[in-house]
Amino acid sequence: MLSEISVENKNEEYEIQNQINSCLRKTKSFVFNAGAGAGKTFALISAIKYLINSKHDFLNYHSRKVMCITYTNIAVKEILERLGSTEIVKVSTIHESMWRIIKDYQEELLIVHTKKIENELESLKYTLDIDNDEGNSRVFSKYRKLDNLNKEEFNEIIKQKKEIFYNNYRKDSATFRASFDDSLREFRDLLSNVSDFKKIVKIIYKIDQYNNALECIRNKEDGYKYVRYESKYNSDILHRMIFSHDTLLEYAYEVISSNDFIKQVVVDSYPYFLVDEYQDTDPCVVKIISCLNDFSNENNRDFVAGYFGDNAQNIYDSGVGDDLQSLHKDLLKIDKGFNRRSCREVVNLVSNIRNDDLKQRSIYSDSEGGSIEFYYSKCINKKEVTFNFIRKVQEELYGTLNTRINCLVLTNKLISELSGFDRLYAMFSNTDFYRNVRFDSLNTELMSRDYDKLGNVVKIIYNLVNVNLYFRSAKISVSKIFPKDVIEKASYKEILDMVSEISSVSGETLYEYLGDLFNVFNMNSNSTHYSCFKKYIFNSDISSVEDLLSYFLDELYPSSTENDVEDKMSRIIELLNIDLKEYCNWFDFITENSNDNILFHTYHGTKGREFDNVILVMQNDFGVRQRNVFSNYFHSVINEKHLVDENDLKRNNSIKNLFYVACSRSILNLRVLYLDDIEPFREGIESLFSTISYFDVE
């Protein structure tokens, strides 16, 4: 099964690859659109190998390279493993490649960075002095009543009291007020509400930082002559000349699109620009590549942009998706409808789900023999029914419970319950940051299996659990746990001593473990090696449990007031007091390091992967804020007019793409368990799945 390919299909597939190679040969930019399991990565590797074989001497002689960019570090690793060693191809993530291109153009970056600071400065001044938003108007009303002379006096006093402000920031309101003595007696009214006072002062400090940074940039002072990108940060520190993940793409577009010399250098350095999983690529990157293509055409220079992907697999809001060809025009469209992964039954299903111009079919003559079954259950205990269903499938497919099976679960809440870290998930989802500010980011920042995509607080917790598990294990790999600076500069004895001391750290909860760990750090406070290791864990200058609590509070509860700061701090401590075993369960999920026979995945987390047998767990709602998304989708399968609002149509298309990605992971057998009543939209399900069965938990 899945081994015989007819001569006709082989020739057709060969001709599709030839179309790609022809574009590379004739310097014609293109988009290669291929469904799940079509062999997109194989086509990309084949295209690169074609360039290596046909253009190696030319590229090598002119010191030029093929640029291949992709969405994740995992994808980079896979491409490099399949490609092998070559010096004329540069494979990297989108952000790494953009930084490599622009990092040497510091003069241009300084202009862009200065403009960014100036814009942020104007925004802060507007917030402080003008913005009539109901919340801002109330918070800043007392400050706004001051005349200009009094504002200047207050600002000057506050700047002088900066250390006092931050040293007492987390203390109770009475202690905080008292810390200023009589220095603010003329401004007692501002101090009457400590929470509002802190917001005012923090903006004043930020304005001062930006003004100082602009002055230092203008004077070309040391430390302000260049800017740098920090991949480990999720937010900018503009006054320190540091910018982060999202801002990098903004800067790259500004720098490249406005400078013909830089365009020329990029086009000459990378005449072949190949993009893996184009649908997930930020529109900013597509605009950069498009402007490079336009420049090459206008100046008679060779340049090919090649996009490899599938718009039906666009499952991230930040991805360009269907808008690719509106941002990069005149791309030759090359489609591939073959599926090299799955049995005919699965291929037919996923082709019907995508329901577009790209009709998928198996490339194999012997593709029949898989199975698809759809079940539903109205049982209230979703965890219990899911485990019972998994056991049923294991026994049917394998005849035993001792064989690993892959289970894709729709909601984070259920996956956390099934994987044993439900308290951890619940507490993160209930923080102000993930409940209000970045609700849509929780899936990525807590559940991603790509470390770089985890949130700031989550990265620290990941590092702590990693350290805990490493030093509890029988075999400790020094190179994997200690940062490079420690390994290179510490003596063998110093490293052994560090291993011995850190191995002695213990605790039933993360909070207890932290207290013990900081005791070790404090006892070795004069050691640069311990300081380096501490910074490696915490990603910043955190020197005590109290510092860490304050940092977590700022990150997870950014709008804390004097009335609720104690309550919010107690929630942070409660989060850290969760049993360490639960943190380890979460870590095992993130790293796929579980010894269990059931491996759980999020739908998003399986993209690009494949499994012989897949269980798909579904329900109406995709989290708290996306109610009835799958019930609406199944309604729309038989009645497209069911959705009339443009936002609903867009959301429905996103859900369809996610469903398509999830189902297409299966090679042989797919079992779907729907955990809600399906009667209102049964007809939509039946149009995709021929039979529906009720699963009785008994």
C-alpha positions as CSV (number, residue, x, y, z in Angstrom):
1,M,0.0,0.0,0.0
2,L,1.2,3.6,-0.9
3,S,4.1,2.3,-2.9
4,E,3.1,2.0,-6.5
5,I,3.2,5.0,-8.8
6,S,2.1,4.8,-12.4
7,V,4.4,6.0,-15.2
8,E,1.8,8.6,-16.1
9,N,1.7,10.1,-12.6
10,K,5.5,10.0,-12.4
11,N,5.8,11.9,-15.6
12,E,3.2,14.4,-14.5
13,E,5.0,15.0,-11.2
14,Y,8.3,15.3,-13.1
15,E,6.8,18.0,-15.4
16,I,5.5,20.0,-12.4
17,Q,9.0,20.0,-10.9
18,N,10.3,21.0,-14.4
19,Q,8.0,24.1,-14.4
20,I,9.7,25.2,-11.1
21,N,13.2,24.6,-12.6
22,S,12.2,26.4,-15.7
23,C,11.2,29.5,-13.7
24,L,14.6,29.4,-11.9
25,R,16.4,29.0,-15.2
26,K,14.4,31.8,-16.9
27,T,14.4,34.1,-13.8
28,K,10.7,34.1,-13.6
29,S,9.2,34.5,-10.1
30,F,6.5,32.0,-9.2
31,V,4.2,30.6,-6.5
32,F,4.1,26.8,-6.1
33,N,0.8,25.9,-4.5
34,A,0.5,22.3,-3.3
35,G,-1.9,20.7,-0.9
36,A,-1.1,18.8,2.3
37,G,1.1,15.8,1.7
38,A,2.0,16.9,-1.8
39,G,5.7,17.0,-1.2
40,K,6.2,20.8,-0.9
41,T,9.5,20.4,1.0
42,F,10.7,17.8,-1.5
43,A,9.9,20.2,-4.3
44,L,11.8,23.0,-2.5
45,I,14.8,20.8,-1.9
46,S,14.7,19.6,-5.5
47,A,14.6,23.3,-6.7
48,I,17.6,24.1,-4.5
49,K,19.5,21.1,-5.7
50,Y,18.8,22.1,-9.3
51,L,20.3,25.5,-8.6
52,I,23.3,23.8,-6.9
53,N,23.9,21.6,-9.9
54,S,23.3,24.2,-12.6
55,K,24.5,27.5,-11.0
56,H,27.1,26.4,-8.5
57,D,30.1,27.7,-10.3
58,F,28.4,31.0,-11.2
59,L,27.2,31.6,-7.7
60,N,30.4,30.6,-6.1
61,Y,32.6,32.8,-8.4
62,H,30.4,35.9,-7.8
63,S,30.1,35.1,-4.0
64,R,26.3,34.9,-4.3
65,K,23.9,32.6,-2.5
66,V,20.5,31.0,-2.7
67,M,18.4,32.4,0.2
68,C,15.8,30.0,1.6
69,I,13.6,31.3,4.4
70,T,11.0,29.5,6.5
71,Y,8.7,30.1,9.4
72,T,10.3,28.1,12.3
73,N,13.6,26.8,13.5
74,I,12.2,23.3,13.3
75,A,11.6,23.8,9.6
76,V,15.1,25.2,9.1
77,K,16.5,22.0,10.8
78,E,14.4,19.7,8.5
79,I,15.5,21.5,5.3
80,L,19.2,21.5,6.3
81,E,19.0,17.7,7.2
82,R,17.4,16.9,3.8
83,L,19.6,19.2,1.8
84,G,23.0,18.3,3.2
85,S,26.1,20.5,3.4
86,T,26.5,23.3,0.8
87,E,28.1,26.8,1.1
88,I,26.0,28.5,-1.6
89,V,22.6,28.1,0.1
90,K,21.6,30.0,3.2
91,V,18.7,28.5,5.1
92,S,17.3,30.4,8.0
93,T,14.1,31.7,9.7
94,I,12.5,34.8,8.3
95,H,13.7,36.9,11.2
96,E,17.3,35.6,11.1
97,S,17.5,36.3,7.3
98,M,16.0,39.8,7.6
99,W,18.4,40.8,10.4
100,R,21.4,39.3,8.4
101,I,20.4,41.5,5.5
102,I,20.0,44.8,7.3
103,K,22.3,44.6,10.4
104,D,25.3,46.2,8.7
105,Y,23.3,49.2,7.5
106,Q,23.4,51.0,10.9
107,E,23.1,54.5,9.5
108,E,19.8,53.6,7.8
109,L,18.7,51.6,10.9
110,L,19.4,54.6,13.1
111,I,17.2,56.8,11.0
112,V,14.3,54.3,11.2
113,H,14.9,53.7,14.9
114,T,15.0,57.4,15.6
115,K,11.7,57.8,13.8
116,K,10.2,55.0,15.8
117,I,11.3,56.6,19.1
118,E,9.9,60.0,17.9
119,N,6.5,58.4,17.1
120,E,6.4,56.5,20.4
121,L,7.3,59.8,22.2
122,E,4.5,61.7,20.5
123,S,2.1,58.9,21.4
124,L,3.1,59.0,25.1
125,K,2.8,62.8,25.2
126,Y,-0.7,62.5,23.7
127,T,-1.7,59.9,26.3
128,L,-0.4,62.0,29.1
129,D,-1.7,65.4,28.1
130,I,-4.5,65.1,25.6
131,D,-6.1,61.7,25.1
132,N,-9.8,61.9,26.1
133,D,-10.3,58.2,26.3
134,E,-12.5,57.6,29.4
135,G,-9.8,55.7,31.3
136,N,-6.9,58.1,30.4
137,S,-8.9,61.2,31.1
138,R,-9.6,60.1,34.6
139,V,-6.1,58.8,35.4
140,F,-4.3,61.9,34.1
141,S,-6.8,64.5,35.0
142,K,-5.0,65.9,38.1
143,Y,-1.7,66.1,36.2
144,R,-3.4,67.9,33.3
145,K,-4.7,70.5,35.7
146,L,-1.1,71.6,36.6
147,D,0.2,74.6,34.7
148,N,3.4,74.2,32.7
149,L,5.7,75.5,35.5
150,N,4.2,73.1,38.0
151,K,4.5,70.2,35.5
152,E,8.2,71.0,35.0
153,E,8.8,71.1,38.8
154,F,6.9,67.9,39.4
155,N,8.7,66.1,36.5
156,E,12.1,67.3,37.9
157,I,11.4,66.0,41.4
158,I,10.2,62.7,40.1
159,K,13.3,62.2,38.0
160,Q,15.4,62.8,41.1
161,K,13.3,60.3,43.0
162,K,13.5,57.5,40.5
163,E,15.4,55.0,42.7
164,I,13.0,55.7,45.6
165,F,10.0,55.2,43.2
166,Y,11.1,51.7,42.1
167,N,12.5,50.6,45.4
168,N,9.0,51.1,47.0
169,Y,6.9,50.3,43.9
170,R,5.6,47.0,45.3
171,K,5.0,48.2,48.8
172,D,1.7,49.1,50.3
173,S,0.2,52.6,49.5
174,A,1.0,54.1,52.9
175,T,4.6,53.1,52.8
176,F,4.9,54.2,49.1
177,R,3.6,57.7,49.9
178,A,5.8,58.0,53.0
179,S,8.9,57.1,51.0
180,F,8.8,60.5,49.3
181,D,8.9,62.4,52.6
182,D,7.9,66.0,52.0
183,S,9.4,66.3,48.6
184,L,6.0,66.1,47.0
185,R,4.1,68.2,49.5
186,E,3.0,70.6,46.8
187,F,1.7,67.7,44.8
188,R,-0.1,65.7,47.5
189,D,-3.3,65.6,45.4
190,L,-1.4,63.5,42.7
191,L,-0.4,61.0,45.4
192,S,-3.9,60.6,46.7
193,N,-4.4,57.7,44.3
194,V,-1.2,55.7,44.2
195,S,-2.2,53.6,41.2
196,D,-2.9,56.6,39.0
197,F,0.3,58.3,40.3
198,K,2.4,55.3,39.3
199,K,0.9,55.4,35.8
200,I,1.7,59.1,35.4
201,V,5.2,58.7,36.7
202,K,6.0,55.7,34.5
203,I,5.0,57.6,31.4
204,I,7.1,60.6,32.5
205,Y,10.1,58.3,33.0
206,K,9.5,56.7,29.6
207,I,9.3,60.1,27.9
208,D,12.5,61.1,29.7
209,Q,14.2,57.9,28.5
210,Y,13.1,58.5,24.9
211,N,14.2,62.2,25.1
212,N,17.6,61.1,26.5
213,A,18.0,58.4,23.8
214,L,17.2,60.9,21.0
215,E,19.8,63.4,22.5
216,C,22.4,60.6,22.7
217,I,21.7,59.5,19.1
218,R,22.1,63.1,17.9
219,N,25.4,63.5,19.8
220,K,26.6,60.1,18.6
221,E,27.4,59.0,22.1
222,D,28.9,55.5,22.7
223,G,26.1,52.9,22.9
224,Y,23.8,55.0,20.6
225,K,25.7,54.6,17.3
226,Y,24.0,51.4,16.4
227,V,20.8,49.4,17.1
228,R,20.5,45.7,17.7
229,Y,17.9,43.0,17.4
230,E,17.2,40.6,20.3
231,S,15.3,37.5,19.3
232,K,14.7,36.5,22.9
233,Y,12.6,39.7,23.6
234,N,8.9,39.9,22.7
235,S,8.9,43.7,23.2
236,D,11.1,46.6,22.3
237,I,13.5,48.4,24.6
238,L,13.9,51.4,22.2
239,H,15.8,53.7,24.6
240,R,18.5,51.0,25.0
241,M,18.7,50.7,21.2
242,I,17.1,47.2,21.3
243,F,14.2,46.1,19.2
244,S,12.3,42.8,19.1
245,H,10.7,40.2,16.9
246,D,7.8,42.1,15.4
247,T,9.6,45.4,15.0
248,L,12.4,43.7,13.0
249,L,10.2,43.1,10.0
250,E,8.9,46.7,10.1
251,Y,12.5,48.0,10.2
252,A,13.6,45.7,7.4
253,Y,10.9,46.9,5.1
254,E,11.7,50.6,5.9
255,V,15.4,50.1,5.4
256,I,15.2,48.0,2.2
257,S,12.3,49.6,0.4
258,S,13.6,53.1,0.7
259,N,17.2,52.5,-0.4
260,D,18.1,51.4,-4.0
261,F,21.7,50.7,-3.0
262,I,20.6,48.2,-0.4
263,K,18.1,46.6,-2.9
264,Q,21.0,46.2,-5.3
265,V,23.2,44.6,-2.7
266,V,20.5,42.2,-1.7
267,V,19.5,41.3,-5.3
268,D,23.2,40.7,-6.2
269,S,23.9,38.7,-3.0
270,Y,20.8,36.6,-3.2
271,P,19.5,36.3,-6.8
272,Y,17.3,33.3,-5.8
273,F,14.9,34.0,-2.9
274,L,12.9,30.9,-1.9
275,V,10.2,31.1,0.7
276,D,9.0,28.0,2.5
277,E,5.3,27.9,3.8
278,Y,4.6,31.2,2.2
279,Q,1.1,31.4,3.6
280,D,2.4,31.9,7.1
281,T,4.8,34.6,6.0
282,D,4.2,38.1,7.3
283,P,2.9,40.5,4.6
284,C,5.8,42.8,5.4
285,V,8.2,40.2,4.2
286,V,6.3,39.6,1.0
287,K,6.4,43.4,0.3
288,I,10.1,43.4,0.8
289,I,10.6,40.5,-1.7
290,S,8.2,42.2,-4.1
291,C,10.1,45.5,-4.0
292,L,13.4,43.5,-4.6
293,N,11.7,41.8,-7.6
294,D,10.5,45.2,-9.0
295,F,14.0,46.7,-8.6
296,S,15.6,43.8,-10.4
297,N,13.1,44.1,-13.3
298,E,13.7,47.9,-13.6
299,N,17.5,47.5,-13.5
300,N,17.8,44.4,-15.7
301,R,19.2,42.2,-12.9
302,D,18.5,38.5,-12.4
303,F,16.3,37.8,-9.4
304,V,13.8,35.0,-8.8
305,A,11.3,34.9,-5.9
306,G,9.9,31.4,-5.4
307,Y,7.0,30.9,-2.9
308,F,6.3,27.3,-1.8
309,G,3.2,26.6,0.2
310,D,-0.6,26.2,0.3
311,N,-3.1,29.0,1.0
312,A,-5.5,26.4,2.4
313,Q,-3.0,25.8,5.2
314,N,-3.0,29.4,6.3
315,I,-3.8,29.0,10.0
316,Y,-2.1,32.0,11.6
317,D,-3.6,35.4,11.6
318,S,-0.3,37.1,10.8
319,G,0.3,35.1,7.6
320,V,-0.2,36.5,4.2
321,G,-2.5,33.7,3.1
322,D,-4.7,34.5,0.1
323,D,-3.3,38.0,-0.2
324,L,0.1,36.9,-1.6
325,Q,-0.6,37.7,-5.2
326,S,-2.1,41.1,-4.4
327,L,1.1,42.1,-2.6
328,H,3.5,40.4,-5.1
329,K,2.1,40.7,-8.6
330,D,2.9,38.8,-11.8
331,L,3.8,35.5,-10.1
332,L,3.5,32.4,-12.3
333,K,1.2,30.0,-10.6
334,I,2.2,26.4,-10.4
335,D,-0.2,23.9,-8.8
336,K,0.3,20.3,-7.6
337,G,-2.7,18.2,-6.9
338,F,-1.0,15.0,-6.0
339,N,-0.9,13.7,-2.5
340,R,2.1,11.5,-1.5
341,R,1.1,11.0,2.2
342,S,-2.3,9.5,2.7
343,C,-4.5,6.7,1.6
344,R,-7.3,7.5,-0.9
345,E,-10.0,7.7,1.7
346,V,-8.2,10.5,3.6
347,V,-7.2,12.3,0.4
348,N,-10.8,12.4,-0.8
349,L,-11.9,13.8,2.5
350,V,-9.4,16.6,2.7
351,S,-9.9,17.5,-0.9
352,N,-13.6,17.9,-0.2
353,I,-12.8,20.0,2.9
354,R,-10.6,22.4,1.1
355,N,-13.2,22.7,-1.7
356,D,-11.2,25.0,-4.0
357,D,-9.6,24.8,-7.5
358,L,-6.8,22.5,-6.3
359,K,-8.3,19.0,-6.4
360,Q,-6.2,16.5,-4.6
361,R,-5.7,12.9,-5.5
362,S,-3.3,10.2,-4.4
363,I,-0.2,9.7,-6.6
364,Y,-0.3,6.0,-5.7
365,S,-2.1,3.3,-7.6
366,D,-2.4,1.2,-4.4
367,S,-3.7,3.9,-2.1
368,E,-7.0,2.3,-1.2
369,G,-7.3,0.6,2.2
370,G,-7.4,3.3,4.9
371,S,-10.4,4.2,7.0
372,I,-12.3,7.2,8.3
373,E,-14.9,7.1,11.1
374,F,-16.8,10.0,12.7
375,Y,-18.3,9.7,16.2
376,Y,-20.0,12.1,18.6
377,S,-20.8,12.1,22.2
378,K,-22.9,14.4,24.4
379,C,-21.2,13.2,27.6
380,I,-20.5,16.2,30.0
381,N,-17.2,14.7,31.2
382,K,-15.1,15.5,28.1
383,K,-11.9,14.2,29.6
384,E,-13.4,10.8,30.5
385,V,-15.1,10.2,27.2
386,T,-11.9,11.2,25.3
387,F,-9.7,8.7,27.2
388,N,-12.4,6.0,26.7
389,F,-12.5,6.7,23.0
390,I,-8.7,6.6,22.7
391,R,-8.6,3.2,24.4
392,K,-11.3,1.9,22.0
393,V,-9.3,3.1,19.0
394,Q,-6.1,1.6,20.3
395,E,-7.7,-1.8,20.8
396,E,-9.4,-1.7,17.4
397,L,-6.3,-0.6,15.4
398,Y,-3.5,-2.3,17.4
399,G,-5.2,-4.9,19.6
400,T,-3.4,-3.4,22.6
401,L,-3.2,-0.3,24.7
402,N,0.6,-0.4,24.6
403,T,1.1,1.3,21.2
404,R,1.5,5.0,20.9
405,I,-1.2,6.9,19.2
406,N,-1.4,10.6,18.2
407,C,-4.4,12.6,19.4
408,L,-5.1,16.1,18.1
409,V,-7.2,18.1,20.5
410,L,-9.0,21.3,19.6
411,T,-9.0,23.4,22.8
412,N,-6.1,24.2,25.1
413,K,-8.3,23.7,28.1
414,L,-9.1,20.1,27.2
415,I,-5.5,19.3,26.1
416,S,-4.2,20.7,29.5
417,E,-6.6,18.4,31.3
418,L,-5.7,15.4,29.3
419,S,-1.9,16.1,29.7
420,G,-2.0,16.9,33.4
421,F,-1.3,20.6,33.6
422,D,-4.9,22.0,33.8
423,R,-4.2,24.2,36.9
424,L,-1.2,25.7,35.2
425,Y,-3.2,26.5,32.0
426,A,-6.2,27.8,34.0
427,M,-4.0,30.2,36.0
428,F,-2.2,31.6,32.9
429,S,-5.5,32.0,31.0
430,N,-7.0,34.0,33.9
431,T,-4.1,36.5,34.1
432,D,-5.0,40.0,32.9
433,F,-2.4,39.7,30.2
434,Y,-3.8,36.6,28.6
435,R,-7.4,37.3,29.4
436,N,-7.4,40.8,28.0
437,V,-4.3,42.0,26.3
438,R,-3.0,38.9,24.4
439,F,-5.8,36.4,24.6
440,D,-5.2,35.1,21.1
441,S,-1.5,34.6,21.9
442,L,-2.1,32.0,24.7
443,N,-2.1,29.1,22.3
444,T,1.4,30.1,21.0
445,E,3.0,31.6,24.1
446,L,2.1,28.8,26.4
447,M,1.6,25.8,24.2
448,S,4.1,26.2,21.3
449,R,6.8,23.5,20.8
450,D,9.0,26.2,19.4
451,Y,10.9,27.8,22.3
452,D,11.3,31.2,20.4
453,K,7.5,31.6,20.3
454,L,6.9,31.1,24.0
455,G,6.0,34.2,26.1
456,N,8.4,36.1,28.3
457,V,7.2,34.6,31.6
458,V,6.7,31.2,30.0
459,K,10.3,31.1,28.7
460,I,11.6,31.7,32.3
461,I,9.4,28.8,33.6
462,Y,10.6,26.6,30.7
463,N,14.2,27.4,31.6
464,L,13.6,26.7,35.3
465,V,11.8,23.3,34.7
466,N,14.5,22.4,32.2
467,V,17.2,23.1,34.8
468,N,15.3,21.2,37.5
469,L,14.9,18.1,35.2
470,Y,18.5,18.2,34.0
471,F,20.0,18.3,37.4
472,R,17.7,15.5,38.7
473,S,18.7,13.2,35.8
474,A,21.3,10.6,36.1
475,K,23.3,11.9,33.1
476,I,24.0,15.6,33.0
477,S,25.3,17.1,29.7
478,V,27.2,20.2,30.6
479,S,27.1,21.5,27.0
480,K,23.3,21.3,26.9
481,I,22.5,23.0,30.2
482,F,25.2,25.6,30.8
483,P,25.6,28.7,28.5
484,K,28.5,28.9,26.2
485,D,30.3,31.6,28.3
486,V,30.4,29.3,31.4
487,I,31.6,26.3,29.4
488,E,34.4,28.3,27.8
489,K,35.6,30.3,30.8
490,A,35.0,28.1,33.8
491,S,37.5,25.5,34.9
492,Y,36.6,21.8,35.0
493,K,36.5,22.0,38.8
494,E,34.3,25.1,38.8
495,I,31.8,23.4,36.6
496,L,31.8,20.3,38.8
497,D,31.2,22.4,41.8
498,M,28.3,24.2,40.1
499,V,26.8,20.9,39.1
500,S,27.1,19.7,42.7
501,E,25.5,22.8,44.2
502,I,22.7,23.2,41.7
503,S,21.9,19.5,41.9
504,S,21.3,20.0,45.6
505,V,18.5,22.5,45.0
506,S,15.0,21.0,45.7
507,G,11.4,21.8,46.2
508,E,7.9,20.3,45.9
509,T,6.7,23.4,44.1
510,L,8.4,25.8,41.7
511,Y,8.2,28.5,44.4
512,E,10.1,26.3,46.8
513,Y,12.6,25.4,44.1
514,L,13.1,29.1,43.2
515,G,13.9,30.0,46.9
516,D,16.5,27.2,47.1
517,L,18.0,28.1,43.8
518,F,18.4,31.8,44.6
519,N,20.1,30.8,47.9
520,V,22.7,29.1,45.8
521,F,23.1,32.1,43.5
522,N,23.4,34.5,46.5
523,M,26.0,32.3,48.2
524,N,28.0,32.6,45.0
525,S,27.2,36.2,44.2
526,N,30.8,37.0,43.5
527,S,31.1,34.3,40.8
528,T,30.7,35.5,37.2
529,H,29.9,31.9,36.2
530,Y,26.9,31.8,38.5
531,S,25.8,35.3,37.4
532,C,26.0,34.2,33.8
533,F,24.0,31.0,34.4
534,K,21.4,33.1,36.4
535,K,21.0,35.5,33.5
536,Y,20.8,32.5,31.1
537,I,17.8,31.2,33.1
538,F,16.0,34.5,33.7
539,N,16.9,36.4,30.5
540,S,17.4,39.5,32.5
541,D,19.0,40.9,35.7
542,I,16.7,39.2,38.2
543,S,18.6,38.7,41.5
544,S,15.9,37.5,44.0
545,V,12.6,35.8,44.3
546,E,11.1,39.2,45.0
547,D,12.5,40.6,41.7
548,L,11.0,37.6,39.8
549,L,7.6,38.1,41.4
550,S,7.7,41.8,40.5
551,Y,8.6,40.9,36.9
552,F,5.9,38.3,36.6
553,L,3.4,40.8,38.1
554,D,4.4,43.5,35.5
555,E,4.1,41.0,32.7
556,L,1.0,39.1,33.6
557,Y,-0.9,41.9,35.4
558,P,0.3,45.1,33.7
559,S,-2.6,47.2,34.9
560,S,-2.5,46.4,38.6
561,T,-3.8,49.1,40.9
562,E,-3.1,49.8,44.6
563,N,-6.4,48.2,45.4
564,D,-5.6,44.9,43.8
565,V,-1.9,44.6,43.7
566,E,-1.8,42.3,46.8
567,D,-4.5,40.1,45.3
568,K,-2.6,39.9,42.0
569,M,0.7,39.1,43.8
570,S,-1.0,36.3,45.7
571,R,-2.1,34.9,42.3
572,I,1.5,34.9,41.1
573,I,2.6,33.1,44.2
574,E,-0.3,30.6,43.8
575,L,0.8,30.0,40.2
576,L,4.4,29.2,41.4
577,N,3.0,27.0,44.2
578,I,1.5,24.6,41.7
579,D,3.1,21.2,42.3
580,L,6.4,20.9,40.3
581,K,5.1,17.6,38.8
582,E,2.4,19.6,36.9
583,Y,5.1,21.9,35.5
584,C,7.0,18.8,34.4
585,N,3.8,17.5,32.7
586,W,3.6,20.8,30.8
587,F,7.3,20.6,29.9
588,D,6.9,17.0,28.7
589,F,4.0,18.2,26.5
590,I,6.1,21.1,25.1
591,T,9.1,18.9,24.4
592,E,7.1,15.7,23.4
593,N,9.1,13.9,26.0
594,S,6.3,11.9,27.5
595,N,6.6,8.1,27.9
596,D,2.8,7.7,27.7
597,N,1.3,5.7,24.9
598,I,-0.9,8.7,24.0
599,L,0.8,11.8,22.5
600,F,-1.4,14.9,22.6
601,H,-1.1,17.7,20.1
602,T,-2.8,21.0,19.4
603,Y,-4.2,21.3,15.9
604,H,-1.7,24.1,15.1
605,G,1.3,22.1,16.5
606,T,1.0,19.3,14.0
607,K,1.4,21.3,10.8
608,G,4.0,19.7,8.5
609,R,3.8,16.4,10.4
610,E,2.2,13.0,9.6
611,F,1.1,10.0,11.6
612,D,-0.2,6.6,10.6
613,N,-3.2,6.8,12.8
614,V,-4.8,10.0,14.1
615,I,-7.6,10.7,16.6
616,L,-9.2,14.1,16.1
617,V,-11.1,15.6,19.1
618,M,-13.5,18.3,18.1
619,Q,-16.2,20.5,19.7
620,N,-18.4,23.5,18.8
621,D,-16.2,26.1,20.5
622,F,-12.6,26.9,19.9
623,G,-12.0,28.4,23.3
624,V,-14.0,31.0,25.2
625,R,-14.0,33.7,22.6
626,Q,-14.7,31.6,19.5
627,R,-18.1,30.1,20.2
628,N,-19.8,27.8,17.7
629,V,-17.0,28.0,15.1
630,F,-17.2,24.4,14.1
631,S,-21.0,24.2,14.2
632,N,-21.0,27.2,12.0
633,Y,-18.5,25.6,9.7
634,F,-20.5,22.4,9.3
635,H,-23.6,24.5,8.6
636,S,-21.7,26.4,5.9
637,V,-20.6,23.2,4.2
638,I,-24.1,22.7,2.8
639,N,-25.2,26.3,2.8
640,E,-22.6,28.9,2.0
641,K,-25.2,31.6,2.4
642,H,-25.4,30.7,6.1
643,L,-22.6,33.3,6.6
644,V,-23.1,36.8,5.3
645,D,-20.9,38.9,7.4
646,E,-17.3,39.4,6.0
647,N,-15.7,38.8,9.3
648,D,-17.7,35.6,9.8
649,L,-16.6,34.4,6.3
650,K,-13.0,35.1,7.1
651,R,-13.3,33.3,10.5
652,N,-15.0,30.4,8.9
653,N,-12.3,30.1,6.2
654,S,-9.7,30.1,9.0
655,I,-11.5,27.3,10.8
656,K,-11.9,25.3,7.5
657,N,-8.1,25.6,7.0
658,L,-7.4,24.4,10.5
659,F,-9.7,21.4,10.0
660,Y,-8.1,20.6,6.7
661,V,-4.6,20.7,8.3
662,A,-5.7,18.5,11.2
663,C,-7.4,15.8,9.0
664,S,-4.5,15.7,6.5
665,R,-2.0,14.6,9.2
666,S,-3.4,11.1,8.9
667,I,-1.7,8.5,6.6
668,L,-3.9,5.5,7.1
669,N,-6.7,5.8,9.7
670,L,-8.6,8.8,10.9
671,R,-11.0,8.8,13.8
672,V,-13.0,11.9,14.8
673,L,-14.7,12.4,18.1
674,Y,-17.1,15.4,18.3
675,L,-17.8,16.3,21.9
676,D,-21.1,18.2,21.4
677,D,-24.6,17.5,20.0
678,I,-24.4,17.5,16.2
679,E,-28.1,17.3,15.2
680,P,-28.4,20.9,14.1
681,F,-25.6,20.5,11.5
682,R,-25.6,16.7,11.0
683,E,-26.2,17.2,7.3
684,G,-23.0,19.2,6.9
685,I,-21.0,16.5,8.6
686,E,-22.6,13.7,6.5
687,S,-21.6,15.5,3.3
688,L,-18.0,15.0,4.3
689,F,-18.2,11.8,6.4
690,S,-20.5,9.2,5.0
691,T,-21.4,7.6,8.4
692,I,-21.8,9.1,11.8
693,S,-21.9,7.0,15.0
694,Y,-22.7,7.8,18.6
695,F,-20.0,6.9,21.1
696,D,-21.4,5.6,24.4
697,V,-18.9,6.3,27.2
698,E,-20.0,3.1,28.9
